[in-house]
């Protein structure tokens, strides 16, 4: 069977759904599988088409657009977090520490890491306050 091409709008929807398969909640993973199947079926596709698209070199879609969100490579984000922590000399409040730990967790799981405008501003402000180039 020849794999059918996945249209860009379906690729974008699938790109938002597939990461949810990594959820630690079984019911969320199950619901995500059903959502992926609905997207595929709405385009006349199946799991074989999705698998073929993943296996084809050079066909990875760019990260989906989220308006004003920023994307940082996992390495760049990890480096920035480490420089902020070093520049803080142990003087980060609990909220900022938890935020940095959460962002570091994202950097271990995703590449690139999507940052909302609020997250990007918070990272930039923490870096600026500690004299770290963002």
N, C-alpha and C positions, 0 to 999 in steps of 0.2 A: 504494500500500500504506500502511495506517495503522500508525504506530509504536506498539508496545506499551510499556506502562509497565514500567520496571525496578524490581523490588521493592527495598526498603531494604537487605536483607542482601546482595543482589547488587551494589547501588550501593556499599556499603562495601567489598566485595571488589574491585570494579573500581577504586575510588578508591585502593586500595593498589597495584594492578598498573600502572595507567596511568603513574605517574611513572617506573616502571622502563623504560619505552620510551625514556627519555633516557639510558640507560646508554651508556657508550663501548664496551661489549663487544657485538659483533654477535650472539654466541650467546645472551647474556642477553636482548637485544631479541627474538630469534626465539623463545626460550622464553616470554617474556612475552606475545607475540602468541598463542601456543598456549594459554597459561593464560587469557587473556581470552576466547578462543573457547570454552574449556571452561565458563567461568562463564556466558557468553551461552547456550550450548547447553543447559546444565543448567536454565535458566529458559525454554527455548523461544524464545530471542531470537536476533538476528543483529547484524551490524555496522551495518545500517541503523537498527535500534532504538537502538543506542548513539549513532550520529551524530545522530539526531533528538533524543535526550535532551540532548545537548550543545548543540544549536542552539536549544532552547526556552529563552526568557528566564526567569530566576527559578527554575530547576529544579536549580541546583547543590546537591548535598548538602553538609551541613556536613562539615568534616574528620573522618575516622574517629576513633573514640575509641581511645585507647591507654592506658587506665588512668589513671595519674597524670601522664602527659606534659603538658607545657605548650605553648602555641602563642603565638608572638610575630609581629607583623606584620614583614615584611621591613624596613620603614623603622625601626621601633622597635629591632629587633636591630642594624641597621647603626649607628644613632645610639648605642646602648649600647656597641658595640664601639669606635667612634671615641672616645667619652668615656673608656673604660678605657685605650685606647692613649695618649691625651693625658695622663691622670692618672698613667700609668706612667713618663713621662719617659724612655722607652727602657730601662726596667729590668724587662722581662718575660723570664722564662726561655724557652728554645726550645720546651718542651712547651706552655706557655701561648700563645706566639705562634702555633704551628702550630694549636692549638685555635681561636684567634680567626680565623685565616685560613680555616680549614675552615668555621666558622660564617658568616663573611662570604660565602663561596662559596655556602652554602645560601641566604643571604638574596638573592643575585643570581638564584638559580634557582627558589625557591619563595616563595609568599606565601599563607598564613602559613607560618612555619617551625616545624616540630615539634621540641621539645626534650625529651629524656629527662629524668627526674628528676636524673640525675647531671650532664648537661650544664647544666640550669637551675641546679643548686647551684654548679657551677664558675663559671658566669657571674656569679651573685650574689656568690660569694666574691671573685672578681677585682674586681668593682665595689666591694664593701664595703672591701676592702683599700686601694683607691685613692681612697676617699671619694666615689665616684660613686653617685648615686641610681639604683637599678635599676628 
